[in-house]
Amino acid sequence: MALLSPSHRLRRTPFSEGVEAAGVKAYTVYNHMLLPTVFRSPEEDYRHLKEAVQVWDVSCERQVELRGPDSGRLMQMLTPRDLRGMTVGQCYYVPIVDETGGMLNDPVAVKLAEDRWWISIADSDLLYWVKAIAHGWRLDVLVDEPDVSPLGVQGPKADDLMARVFGDGVRDVRFFRYGIFDFQGRDMVIARSGYSKQGGFEIYVEGGDIGMPLWNALFEAGKDLDVHAGCPNLIERIEGGLLSYGNDMNSNNTPHECGLGKFCNTHTAIGCVGRDALLRVAKEGPVQKICPVEIDGPRVPVCDRWWPVTVDGTRIGRISSAAWSPDFDTNVAIGMIRMTHWDAGTEFDVDTPDGTRRARVRSGFWS
């Protein structure tokens, strides 16, 4: 197996010491940082995530911070989601688009104050786009990447673990809201959010020096809860329909193709740089869209490239993510399928590395 060569371009995180001690077996590179992908095995990590609680090093979800009088205006220029009703204390899932309506990122926006925002990004160099928009429009705003490293706590026992470290008040944080909680004299933004459907929190850790003390405190407090180090799990995220930017969609896709049209208020999101393009898309409708796909046969191989989806030899889409689901006893997948074949129950062929498989569109994701 080939190994990653460490360098200054490939950044460690404030939690790397703990991740390595926990026996990480595989990484990927995400926003120029290490992101763990396997600890025991994908199947064992999947089962444990659904039954107990895990601590995730997701420092790779870098923050783009907007500060200054025009920060709210800049934030609205980036997304077709109408942010006028968003209040301090809320988190919004926001498609970020370019002037053509193409997806540049699908981050979570965190409103810290009327003049201060964090954009918790997926894997792309969004910082440069945001700086360019701010400079091009001569906005009174400072755009930079702060020393903030998210730490996820995910799983059905997440509330119990978090309450032991931060107090019972953390249980009252509502979904996609955040609160400010103390840890060793430091205020931390804690949101009820995360890249799984099992429930949990993301702790926005300001200052890398406090990373390992927090990591150790969570593991000490969770011994009897069977706390483990974990990471976003491929099987669980496909079951839940959680999209991966750069895998399932990219800048060639509009939010409507990605099933994110409900987050596009193009008629009222005045100022979004891609608004005119998206108004045309909303009127005409997409010609392809993300669909849940079930693939027949035994366990599929690793989907490290797009697999063609065909009907009678004609390509009508692609599979971008796929895995065997132990709970649903089938191969679960995410595909971008043309409108002629996206109805639930429609069957087609998928060209996998180990041969052609029969597959079909499902009416919804598995969980």
N, C-alpha and C positions, 0 to 999 in steps of 0.2 A: 504494500500500500504506500502511495506517495504521501509525504508529510509536508505540512506548511512550514516554510522557512520564516522565522521571526525577524522583524526589522522595525524601524521606527514608523514605517508606513502602516504596519499592522499592529494596532495598539492593544495592549493589555488593558484590563479594567480595574477599578478599585476592589473587585471581588475575585480576581483571578487566582489569588492564593487559596481561597476557600474552594473555588471550583476545581482546582487541580488536586487539592487534598481529598475532595469528594470522589475522585476517580473518573473525571470526564474522559470519555472515549473518542469523541469526535467534535470538531468545530466546523463552522462555516465562517466566512468573512462577510460582515454586514456593517455598512457605514465605516469601513476601514478599521473595524474592531473585531475581536474574537467573540463569536456567539456560540455557546455550547449547543450541540444538537443531539447527543446521546450520552447517557451515563451508564446504565446497565445494558439495556437493549431498547429499541423503539417500542416493542410490545410490553416489556416490563415497566418502562417509564410511563406508558399509556395507562396501564392498569393502576399503577400507584397514584397517578394524577387524579384518576376518577374516584379513588377510595380514601385518600389521606390528604396530605398537604405538601407542597414543594416550594422551595425558594429558588427563584430564577434570576440569574445574572443577565439582565436585558439592558445593560449599559449602552449597547449599540443603538438603542432608541434615543439618538442624540436630540438635544433640544436646540431649536432656533429661537432665540429670545428677541422680542420686539419691545423696545422701551422708548417712550417719548410721546408727545402730544398727538402724533399722527399714527400711532401703532394700531389703533382700531381701524382706521381707514386702510392701512396697508393690509391688515388681516383680511378685510373684506375684499380687497383687490385680488387676493390669492385664490379665493374659493367662491363657487356659485351657491354655497349654502348661506342663507340669510342669517346674519349674526346679530341683528338688531335686538332680538329678545334675549340674548345670552347675558347672564349676570355673573358677577364675580363669585367664584365657588363652583362654577359649572365646567364640564369638559364636553366638547363637541367632536364627533367624528366628522372630518371635513375633507372632501376631495379637493386637491389642489390641481389647478389646470393651467395650461399655457394659453396663448392667444388663439389657438385653433380648437380649444376645448379638450386637448389631449391630457391624460392623467400624468402628472409629474410626481405625485405622492398621495398617500391616503392616511395622513397622520391624525392624531388627536390634538386639538387645540385646547389649551388650558388658560382660562382667563384669570390672571392673578390680581389685576387691578384695571381700571379704565385705561391706564396708559402702560400696561405691562402684560405681555402674553408669552407663553411658551408654546412652540409647535413641536410635538413629540413625534419625530419623523420615522417613516419606513426607510428602506434602503435606497437612497439616492442623494446626490449632492445638492439638496434643496437650498442650502444656505446661500449658494451663489445666485440662484434665481431670485431669492427674496432680496438680497443686496442689490441686484440689478434693478428690480422694480422700485425699490426705495430711492436709489440714486437717479434713475431715469425720470421719476416724477418729482424729484427734489423734495422728498418728504422729510419732515422733522422727526426722525426716528433713528435709533441706534439698533443695528442688527448684528448679533454675534452669537457664538456658541458658548454658553456658560458651562461651568464645571458642575454639571448635574448628570447623575448616572442612575437611571431607574433600576429598582430591584423589585421583582414580582414575587408575590406570595399567592399561589393558586391552589385550588382544590377545595373539597367540601369542608375541610377542617380549618380553612384559612381564617375565618372569623375568630375561632378560639385561639389560634396562635397569635394573631395580631393583637387581641385584647390582652394577652399576657405581657406583651412588650410595650404597648402604647396605651393601655387602659380600655375599659369597656366602652368609652365614648366612640371608639373607632367602629363599633358595630352599627352605629346610627348613620354612618356615611351612606348616602343613597347612590344608586348606580349612575355612573358618569357625573358624580359630584366629588368634591374633595374637601378635606379638612386639614387644619394645621395641628400637628401633634409634636410633643417634645420627646427627644431621645438624647439623653446625656447632655442636656442644656442646649440642644440644637433644635430649632423648628424645622419640621419636615412636612412637605405637602404629600398627603396620602389620598389617592383616588381609588374609588371602587371601580376597577377596570382591569383589563388584562387580555392577553392573546389566547384565551381559552374560554370554553363554555362551562367550566366547572365552578366559576365564581372565585372572587379574590380581589386583590389589591395591587396597586403599583405605588411604590414609595419613591418619590423623587429626591434622591440623596444629593444634597448640595455639599460639595467638598469631598474629594476622594479620600481624605484622611479618616473619615468616619465610616468608610465602607466596611472594613473587616470587623470593627467593633459591633456594628449592626448585624452583619452576617452571623457572627458568633453568638450574639444575644438571641437571635431567632432560633438557632439550632439548639442552644441550651434550654430555651423555654419550651421547645417542641419535642423533646425526647420521647415523652409518652404518647405523643400524637403521631409518631412514625414519620417525622419530618425528614425529607430527603432533598438533596440538590436536584433540580430539574431544569427543564428548558421547554420552549414551545415544541409540541409534539405533532409530527406530520399527520399521523392517523387521526388524532382528536380534532385538529384544525380542519381537516377535510370533512369529517363528519359534521362539524358545526358550520361549514360554509365560510370559514374565515379566510379571506383572500390574502395572497402574498404578492406585494408589489415587486415587479421584476420577474416573477414566476407566472402568475395568473393574468397579469395585465401590465401594460407599460404605457409610454407616451403616445403610442399609436391607437390607444383605446380611449373612448370617452367614458365618463361616469355612467351613462345610460347603458352602455354595453356591459359594464361591470356590475349591473344590478344596483347601482348607487343613485339612480334617478331621484329617489325619495329625498336625497340630501342636496338636490339642486333646485333652489328657488329662483330660477333664472329671471322671472318677471319682477321680483322684488330685490334681488341681490345686486343692487345698483353699484357699479364700480368694478365688478369682477372683470378682469382683463379678457377672459374667455367667454363672456356673457353672450355676445352676438352669435358666436359660433354655436354655442349650446342651445340658444333659442331655435336655431335652424334644426339642430338634432332633435330637440324636444318636439318640434312640429312634425318632422318627417318620420321620426322613430328610428331606432337602430336597426341595422341589417344583420347583426349578430349579437349574442349576449352570453354571459357566464351561465352555465347550467350544472346541476349535479348529475353525474353520470355513474351508472353501475356497469362494471365490466365483468363479463363472465369468465369462468375458468379458475385455475389455481392462482396462487399469489403472484401478482405482477412484479416485474423487476423494478429497480429504482428509475423513477422518471426524471432523468437529468437533462432531458431535452424535450421539446414538444413532440408528441406523437400525432401523426396525421389521423384525422377522422374522415372516412370515406363512405360513399354510397355508390355502388356499381363503378368503382374506380375514380369517381369524381370527389375531390376534396371538399368537405362541407364544414370543416372545423379542426380543432386541435384539442388534445388533452395536455394540460399543463402541470397537474399534480395528481398523483395516484398512490394508493397504498391498500394493503389488506387490512380489513377491519375485523378484529376478533369478536367484537360484540354483535356485529351485523352479519358476520359470516359471508362476506362478499368483498370484492374489490371496489373501494369507494374512490371517486375521482371528481375533479373539477375540469370542465371543458368550456371552450369558447365555440359556440355552435351557431351556424347561420339560421336565419329566421325560417327557412323552408323545412328545417328539421328540429326546431327547438321545443316542439310540443311534447308534453309528458307522454312516455310510452313509445316515442319514435325510436326505431332501432337503426343501427349502423355498424360499420366495422372500425376497429381501432388497430392501427399498425404499431404493435409494440416490438421491442427488440427481440423478443422470443416468439414472434409470430402474430398473426392476425387474430384478434378476439372480437366476439360479438358483444355489443354494448347497447345501452338505452338511456334515454333521458328520464330522470325521476321527477316526480311532482314537487319535491322539496328536498332539502338537505336532511341528513339522518338525525341530527340532534340540534 
